[in-house]
Amino acid sequence: MNKEEQLKIIEEMQAVVEQMKLDDLEEDPSLADEMFECSCCGKTESLAGSVQYGKYRLCNNCVLLAETGLEIGKFKDVNELIKAMEDTRLEEMCEFIKQEEKRETN
């Protein structure tokens, strides 16, 4: 698969994943306020546009990474993406801890 084909797939996936989020919000606007911790990036994100992959729930941004990566063959399953994002999750946890400590000292 050449770069041009990869870029086309990425553009298509961006549109599909964005539409998933919009569809979720249209069906149930309260999803915008329902939050969860993404199994991939570790951020607290809206349920709108999220997808459950086996035991993992991914936020809309990580769904884009997952679907694009699977389509262009960067990895064979979501588990590989979860492993690849370990540093990002750890950074997010550290940032959360720092913010909690700030709140406690104020």
C-alpha positions in Angstrom: 0.0 0.0 0.0 1.5 3.3 -1.1 1.4 6.7 0.8 -1.4 8.0 -1.4 -3.6 5.0 -0.6 -2.8 5.3 3.1 -3.7 9.0 3.1 -7.0 8.2 1.4 -7.8 5.6 4.0 -6.9 8.0 6.8 -9.2 10.7 5.4 -12.1 8.2 5.0 -11.6 6.9 8.5 -11.6 10.5 9.9 -15.0 11.1 8.3 -16.5 7.8 9.5 -15.3 8.2 13.1 -16.5 11.8 13.3 -19.9 10.7 11.9 -20.0 8.0 14.6 -19.7 10.6 17.3 -22.3 12.9 15.7 -24.7 10.0 15.3 -24.2 9.0 19.0 -24.9 12.6 20.1 -28.0 12.8 17.8 -29.4 9.6 19.3 -28.6 10.5 22.9 -27.3 14.0 23.6 -26.6 13.1 27.2 -23.6 11.0 26.0 -21.6 14.2 25.7 -21.7 14.4 29.5 -21.2 10.7 30.2 -17.5 10.2 30.7 -15.2 7.2 31.0 -11.4 6.5 31.1 -10.2 5.4 27.7 -8.4 2.1 27.8 -6.0 3.3 25.1 -4.9 6.9 25.9 -6.0 7.0 29.5 -7.8 10.3 29.1 -11.3 10.9 30.6 -13.5 11.3 27.5 -17.1 11.4 26.4 -18.9 8.1 25.6 -20.1 9.7 22.3 -18.2 8.0 19.5 -16.5 5.6 21.7 -16.3 1.9 20.8 -16.0 -1.3 22.9 -13.3 -3.6 21.5 -13.5 -6.8 23.6 -12.5 -5.7 27.2 -11.3 -2.3 26.0 -13.4 0.9 25.5 -11.7 3.4 23.3 -12.5 7.1 23.0 -13.4 8.6 19.6 -9.8 9.7 19.0 -8.4 6.3 19.8 -11.1 4.6 17.6 -9.7 6.6 14.8 -6.2 5.3 15.6 -7.4 1.8 15.9 -9.5 1.7 12.8 -6.9 3.4 10.7 -4.1 1.3 12.0 -6.0 -1.9 11.4 -7.0 -0.8 7.9 -3.5 0.1 6.8 -1.9 -2.9 8.5 0.1 -1.1 11.2 -1.1 -3.7 13.7 -3.2 -6.8 13.6 -5.5 -6.2 16.6 -6.4 -3.6 19.2 -4.2 -5.2 21.8 -1.2 -4.1 19.8 -2.4 -0.5 19.9 -3.1 -0.7 23.6 0.5 -1.9 24.2 1.9 0.8 21.9 0.0 3.5 23.8 1.3 2.5 27.3 3.6 5.5 27.6 0.7 7.8 26.7 -1.5 6.2 29.4 1.3 6.5 32.0 1.8 10.2 31.1 -1.9 10.8 31.5 -2.0 9.1 34.9 1.0 11.2 36.1 -0.7 14.4 34.9 -3.9 13.4 36.7 -2.0 12.8 40.0 -0.2 16.2 39.6 -3.6 17.9 39.2 -5.1 16.1 42.2 -2.1 17.1 44.3 -2.5 20.8 43.2 -6.2 20.7 44.2 -5.4 19.2 47.6 -2.8 21.9 48.4 -5.1 24.8 47.4 
